[in-house]
């Protein structure tokens, strides 16, 4: 095409093409160059004679030496002249842009600006999501320009200070926050307190209303993160919402979406987990033999949003690990081209209403090219913390008279215990505080009446505290590591007995050996509850299950979880009876109301294979809704949850697919490209951490 029209072509990111294809390209381009040297009007290109315009030219732009990039073959290098790009003079660029945005003091301000970013690069921690280069500078300058026009009464250095502070605080980790504020204070002395944050109070009211409606606590930190996300969406079209598991990332964007709808800005989001499908299923592909175009999740949803004129905000939420392969294909969408190019040569523009939101927990596998292309909002583990979640749970209890008791118990026990366990003990799998506090709530749900009963006696304070202690002991200590060298379970038990004296445990044994006996109001040993074993001669020998203390107490916890639709995972070494216990509990469920399906994970399983297996017990209800037959409830039991192979970017795709169901209640139909809603289903799992 270029040869016949005589145009210039620029091949961006050329080294992402596999080497075998690159060598073919070099042969093709060489025939064109030879024809130009011979001054031909027509020449043979791949056995076809085509005309030639001598003004044709080709340019390559590329980043050398990233993961997911190839080295250019020598035959191709010989045809091009290399030009290395030097680091731009940031101060000049800054000064010109500030002038363009209407700043008079551009020279001094540009100097302060560049010094700040240089110091940030040197002094702040080397977090992989930090970027203090040209793209970051450019967007901050746009923000400063907007603020100057909104607040003509402020002096220019105050405007710049406001932009630098409010635009960068969102992405800093907790440790760097103080250092950054110190740097700002040195560059703009005595000014920080004079410049308040620019706030949209009417919108913040909507945020608070939305949070309450969705069952979240509208705390100041939470509202601040939501407004930061809204502000960054005005200048960046791709944003990384970053933070460890359970720090409230999903809550932040869902609340913002709801608040925008409330204030009359029509918004919608489409969640996709890019790692739960193959790369071809994500972007679409040409079938190798029939050359027929098969749509992918991204191509369909992107096209829908591009053509949609009714919404003001449309987000594609990519909730899944980042790896160099799928994210680099987004490069042209995330930079100034704003264009998704598909394998079918279709080019889809990213319109003004569309945004990409990447909800991820680390950026270890990102190349610098990716990091610089998106804005970042970073949520620290303690920004929102576990307290709001517990408050929301307590408020959702129907039985009102239990609420004040529970608030007091959580305040008294939780913080101190969590801190002590974090410092002194190790759990068998890593757990975040949010998870532990959530487990306490889930165990309590099985013990405390959920709705109010008319004429019931008021709750007995002592018994409620005993039930809370029972729940806390299992949530905090239930996953403690026990191996040949250390027994953290026994250490935890010893610490608990010496620390908390309000609820007395009987002498002997660990704290795990007792349960709350409501009738006597005492802690009673589990040995009283073990069913006697009756031998049935007609039963196959392999199916005989002898109840023990261990099996009785775990079954009791499991029954509480299953009834309240909570997920539970048994973690332990080989031969500890995880599978037998889980299967026995599932077998004893009421067959009229429940059904269960066992999925044995293995090393070769990937997400598409798992999807076929877990769709077998389901039937179609209506449209995109699927569920177990009749009005039954289905429990999936995943055995050996951690067995699937780990790809080179530390992801196990079947687990990503399972997680998509937990967060978004369904998975995608690969042919119709719609999210299937899965009803009345829940998960149980087992795994061996050493396998």
N, C-alpha and C positions, 0 to 999 in steps of 0.2 A: 504493500500500500504506500509506504513512504517513498519507495523507489519510483513508483509511477506518478506520484503527485509532486515529488520534489520537496516534501515538507521536512522539518526538523522534528525528531522524536526524542523525548526524554524518558529513559527507563529507570524508574525509581526503585530502590531496594532490589537491584538486579541480582544480587548474590543470594537471594532466597530461593532461586530456581535450582533444582538439583543439578549436579555437575554434568550428568549424562545429557541433559537437555541443553546446557550451556555450550557444550562442544558442537552440537548441531547448529546452534545460533551463530557460532563463530564461522562455521563453513558458509552459512547462508550470507552473512554480512560480507564475508571475503569476496564472494562472487560479485556482489554489488560494487565493492570498492575496485575490484579488477576492471569491471566494466567502465567505471568512471575514468580510471587511468587510461584505458584504451580509447576513450572518447566515443563510445558506441551510442547509437540511438536506441537500438534494441539489443537485448541479451537473453541468454538461456538461464532461467531461474527454476531449479527443481524440475527439469524436463519440460518447462513451459516457456515460450518466448514472450517476454513482456517488454514494454517501452521503458525508457529511463530518462528521468530529468536530473541533470547533474547537480542541482542544488540540494540534493538529499544529504542529511547529516544525522548522526546519532550521538546522544550523550548518555552517560550512565551516572547515577548517583547512588552511593552505597555506604553503609557502615561496615568497616572491616572487623572480623574477629568477634562476633557475638555468638552465643548459643543459637542454634537453628539457622546459621548462615553457612554458605559454602565458600571455599576459596576459589577465585576465578581461575579457569584453566589458562595455561601459558598461551595457547593458540588465540585466545580471546584478548588477553592482555596486549599481545603484539599489535592488534588492530586499533587500539585506543591510546591516546596520550594521557598519562596520569597527571592530575592536578591535585595537590593536597590543600585542604582548606585550613586556614589558620584561625586561631581563636579571635572572635570579633572584638573590637574596641568597645566594651560595654558602655563606657562613660559617654562617648560621643553619641551612641544610639540613644541612651537614656536622655541626654540633654536635648536632642532633637525631638524625641517623642514628648517630653515634658513641654517643650515649646509648642508643639502641635496641639497639646491638650490645653494650652492657654496659660501656662505658668510663666511668670516674669523672671523669677529667681532660678531659672532652670540650671544654671551652671553650678551653684552651690548645692542645690538639692540633688542634682545628678551625682555629685561627688559623695554626699552622705549615703545616697541610695546604694551606690556600687560598693562603698566601704562596708555597709551593713551586710550585704549579701556575701561579700568576700569573707567577712568575719564569721558569718553563720556557717559557711562551708568549712572553715578551719576549726571553729570552737565547739559547734554542736556535735551530738553523737552521729555516728555514720549510719543512721537508719536508712534502709534501702529505698524508702519512699520519699526521701528529701531530694529536692531539685532546686538549685539556686542559680540556674543558668538563664539563657536568653528568653526561653518561652515563659518562665516564671516571672521574669522582669517585665516582659511585655504585658502580661495580663494584669499585674499589679498596677502598672501605669494606666491602663484603661480604667481600672477601678478608681484610681486617684482622680482622673479626669472627670469621671461621673460624679464623684463626691464634691469636687470643686464647683461644678455647675449647680449641684443641689444646695450647697451651703456657701453662697457668695460672701457671707459675713465673716467666715473664718480666714485667718491668714494662711499663706501658702504652705509654710512649714507644718502648720497644724494639720492641714488637709493631708499632706503626705504622711505624716506620723499616723494619722487615723487609718489611712489605707494600709500602710505597712503592718500596723498592729492587728487590725481586725481581719485582714485577709490572710495573715500567716499563722495566727494563733490556732486556727482549726486543725492544722496538720502537725503541730508539735507534740512530741511525747511528753509525759509528765515531768521527766527529769530536765528536759531542755527548756521548759517554759520559763523558769527563773532566769536562766542565762540570757535568753532572747530579750526578756523585759529589761535586763541590766544593760544590754547593748543599746537598746532603744533609748534608755534613759541617758546614757553617755553621749549619744549623738544628738539628742534633742533634750538638753538639760531642763529640768523643772517643768516639763510641758505635759507629761503623761496624764496628770490628774485634771488638767484644764480641758482636755479633749474627751468628751464622753463618747460612748459607742453610738453610732447612728442606728436608731431603732424604729421599727414600724409597729407601733403599739396596737393598732387595730388588728393587724395580722397575728400578733402574738396572742391576742385574746382568742382568736380562732384556733390557734395551736393548742391552747389550754383546754378549750372545749373538746377538740378532737381527741386529745390524749385521754380525757376522762371518759369519753364515749367508747374508746377502744379498750378501756380497762388499764391504762397506764397512769403513772403518777406524774403530773406536770411539774416536776422539780426544775429549779433554775438552770442547772447544768444541762438537763435534757432539752429544755426549750432553747438554750443557747446553741447546742449542737444542731438543732433543727433549723434555726435561723441562719447559722453558718452554711448549712447545706443549701438553703434557698439562695443565699447571696452568691455562693460559688457557681450555682447553676446559671446565674445571669451572665457570667463571663466565660465559663468553660462548658463545653458540650459533652465532655466525658469526665466523670468524677469517680475516684476510688473512695469507697466508704470502707475504712480499714480499721481492724481491731481484732483482739483475740475472741475466741468463742464465748458467747454469753455476755457480751458487753452492750447489747442493745442496738445493734446496727439495723436490724429489720424494723424494730420499733420506731427508730428515727425516721426512716423513709416512709413507712406506712402512715405515721402521724402527719408528716408533711403533705402527703398526697391527699389525705382526708381534709386537712385544713384548707388546701387550695380549692378543693371541691366546695367546701363550705363557704368560702369567700367569693364564690361565683366564677372561679377559673376552672373550667372543665378539664379534669386530669384523668389519665389512666396509666396503668403500668402492665407490662408483660414480663413475668419472671421466666428466665431460661437458665438451666444449669448446663453450661457448655461442656462440662466433663462427663455428664451422664449420657452423652451421645457421641458418636464418632465425628471426626472433623468434617467428613462429607455430609453427614446428616445435619450438621450445624449450618454449613454455607451452601449446600446443594452441590451437585456434581453432574458431569456428563457421563452417561453409562458407557464403559469402554467399548463394548461390542456394538451396541445399537446407536451410539452417539445421541441418545435421547436425553433431554435435560430432566433431572430429578430435583425437585425443590428441597430446600433445607429449612430448618426452623428460623434461621436468621433472615434468609432471603424473603420468605413469605411475610414475616412480621414487619420487616424493614419496609417492604413495598407497601403493605397496608398503611403503615404510619406515614410514609411519604405522600400517599395520595389522600390522606385524611385531612379535611379542612375544619372539622367541627371542634377538635380539642385544642386547648391552649398549651397543655403540657402533656407530652407522651414520652414515657420512659421505657427503655428496654433494660430490665434489671438482670444483670448477669451475675448469678449467685453461685459461685463455684471457684475452685482453685485456678490460679492463672498459670498457664504454661506458655513457653515461647512460641508454640505452634499456632494455637488459635488466636492469641492476642496480637501477634505480629501481623496477622491477616487483617486486623482492624486498624493498622497504622494510618491508612489513608482516610478512614472515617474520623480518627481522633485528631488528625492535624488539620491544617487550613484547607485541605482539598475537600473535606466533608463528603466523601464519596465512597460507597461500597461497590467494589468491582467484583462481579461474579464470574465463575468459569464460563458462563454462557455469553460472555462479552456484554452483559447488561450492566449498566451503571446506575446505581440508585443513590440519589442525593439525600443527605441528611438535612431535613428542612428545619426552619427556625423553631418549630415547636418540639422537635425531637431531642432527647438526651440519652446518653448511655450512663447507667449507674452500675459500677462494678463493686459488688459486695464481697469482700475477700478478707481472709485473716492474716495473710502475709504477702510480701512481694519479693520473696527470695529468688524467684525464677524470672524476674522481669529484667529486660535489658534497659539500659539508660534511655533508649529511644522510647520505650513505653512509658517510663516514669515521667519523663518530661512532658508527655502529651496530655496528661490528665491532671485535674485538680485533686487534692487529697483532703479528706476530713478524717482525722484519726481519733478513734475512741479508745481511751485507756481503760484498763480493767476496772479502775475505781471511779471513773467519771460518773457512771450511773450506779454501778454496784448492785448488790443483791437486795438491799433494803426495799427499794420501790417495788420489786417483784413480790416480796413477801407481803408488803402493805396491800398491793392489789389483790393478792390471794385472800388475805384476811377480809377485805371488804366484800369479796364475792361470796363469803359464807352466808347462807340464809339465816342460820341460827345466830341472831344478833348478840345474845348474851355471852357467847363464847369470844366475841371479838376483843374486848379489853383484856381478857386473860391472856389471849394468844400474843397480843402486842407486847405485853409486859414480859412474857416468857422469852420471846425472841430477843428483846432488848437485853435481857439479863444474861442469857446463855450464849447466844450465837457468836457475837464478835470475838469474845475472848477465846472460845473454843476453836473457831476457825483459825485464828492467829497462831494459837499454840500448835495445832495440828500441822499448819503450814511450815512452822519452824522445825518441829522435832520429829515428825513422822513422815513416812512415804506411803502413798497408796499404790495399789497394784497397776492401775492405769492412771495417767494424769487427770486430775479433776479440777474444775474451776470452782470458786466459791459459789457462783450462781447455781451450779449443778447441785452442790451439797445442800444449799438452802432450799432449793426446789424439791430435793428428795425428802427433806423434813416435812414440807407441806404435803407431798404426795402420800407419805406414810400416814400422816395425821388424817388425811381424807378418809382413809379406811377405818379410822378409830372413832372420829368425832361425828355425831349426826350432822348431815348436811342441811336438811331443812328443819324448820321450826315445828315442834310437835306441840299441839294445844294442850295446856294443862300439865306439861311435863315439869318435874321439879327443876329448880335452877341448877346449873352445872356445879358439880362438886369441885372446888378449887384444887383440892389435893389430888383427886383422880386425874384432872386435866393436866396438872403438872407432871404426874407420873407418865401419862400417855405421851406428853411432849418429850420427856427425858428418854423414854423408850425409842421414840422416833429419831431424836437427835443422836443417840448412841449408835443406832444402825446407819444413819445417814453419814455421820462423821467417821465411824469406826468400821462400818461394814465392808469397806473396800481397802482396809489396811493390808500392807504387804506382809506375808508370812513366808519365810524361806528357811534354808538350812542355817543361816547365820543369825538372822534377827527375827523377832516375833513382835512386830509393831502392834498387833492386836492386843496382846497381853499388856504391853506398855501403856497403850491407850486406856485400857480398862483400869489399870492401876492409877493412872493420872486422874481419870474421871472420878474414881471413888475418893481420892484425896482432895480434889478441887471442889466438887459440888456435894454438899452435905444435906441439902433439903430433902431429897428423895433417898431413902435408905435402901440399899440392896442387902439381901441376906448374906451371911458369911459364906465364904468358899465359892469357887467358880468365878467366871468372868462376868462382866455386866451383860454380855450377850446371852447368858444362860437363863434370863428371867423375862417374864412378860407381865403385863398389868392385869391382875385379876379384879374385874369390876365389882364382883360380889363382896369380896372381903376387903377391898381397898388396899391390898398389899402387892408387893412384887412376888410372884410365885414362880418356881422353877418350871422350865419347859417339860421336864420329865413327867409332870402330872398330866400333860396334854397328849402324850404320845399314844396313838391307838395301839391296841394289842394286835398281834399278828396272828391271823387264822390261816392255816395251811389248806389250800384247795388242791386236791390231788388231780383234778381234771385240767388244771392250768399248765401251760408249757413252762418248763423250768426257767427259761430265759426271761419270762414275763413276770416272775415273782418279784414283788417290791416290798421290802421290809421297812416299815416306818422307823425312823430314829429321831433323836432330838434335833439333829441338823436338818433333816428333811421336814420335820414338823414346823420348825420356826421359819424356814425359808418358804414353805408352801403357804404359811399364814400371810407373809409379806406379799407373795405373788398374787394370792387371791384378792388382796386389797387393791393391788395395782390393776389387775385385769378388769375388775368390776368398775373401776373409775377411769378406764381407758388410758392408763399410763403405760409407758414402755419400760421394760426392765431388762437388764443384761447381767447374766452370771459370768464372772471372770474367774478362771482358776486353772491350775495345771491339769495335765492329762490324767484321766482316771479318778477325778474327784466327784464323779457322779452328776455333773451339770446337766447333761442331756437326759439322763434317766429321770432326774427330779423334775425337770421342766416338762417332759412328756407325761409323767404321772399327773402333774397338776392340770395339764391341758386335757388329759383323758377324763379327769374327774369333773370337768365342766359339764353343765347341763346340756345334753345333746340336742334338746329341742331348740335352744336359743343360740348355741355356739357351735362353730366348726373351726378346725385348725389345719394349717398346711405347713409341712416341714420343708424347708429349703436348705439343702446341704451345700454350703459354699465350697468351691475348690480353687486351685491355683490358676486354672485356665479360664475361669469365668470372667466375662466382661459384662458391661451394662446391658447391651442388646440381648445377651443370653439370659440374664437374670429377668429381664422384662418379660420374655416369653414364659418363663417358669411361673412368675407371680401373677400373670394374667390368666393362667389355666383355671384356678378355682372361681374366677369371676364370671358374671353374666351381665349382659347389657340391660340397663333399667330403662333409660330414656335418653335420647340425644347423645350427650357425651358422658352420661353418668353410668358408672359400672359399680357392681357390688356383689357380695356373696348371694347364693340362691335363696329365695324366699325372704323372710325377715330376720334371718340369722345374722350373727356377728362373726367376723372372721379374724382369727389370730394367726399371723405369719410367724413361724418360729425359724429364725436364721441360726443354723448351727455353724460353728467355726467362722464367725463374722469377719475375722481378720485374715482369712486365707487367700483371697484373690490377689493376683500379682500386683506389685506396685510399679507404676510406670516411671520413666526417668525424671518426672517432675513431682514425685512423691504423692501420687493420687491413686486411689483404688476406685475405678469407675462404678462397680456395682454398689459400693457404699454411697457414692454420690447420687445414684438413682434412688436408693432407699431414702436418702436425706431429702430429696426433692418431694417425696410423698409426705414426709413429716412436716415440712415447711409449707408446702403449697397444695397438699391433699390430692396429689395425682401426678401423672407423668404424660409425656407427649405421645400421641399416635403418629408414627413416622410417615404414614401415607397421607393422612388427611391434614397433618400438621395442626392438630388442636390439642389442648390440654384435656386429658381424660380425668374426670372427677371420680375418685374412688371413695365409695361410702362404706361405713360400718366396718372398717378394717383397722387393725393395730399390729404392732410388732412386739416380739420377744426375741431375745438373742442370747447366744452363749459364745464365749471365745477363750482360747488358751493364749495368754500373752507371750509365752515363750516360744510358741510354734513359729 
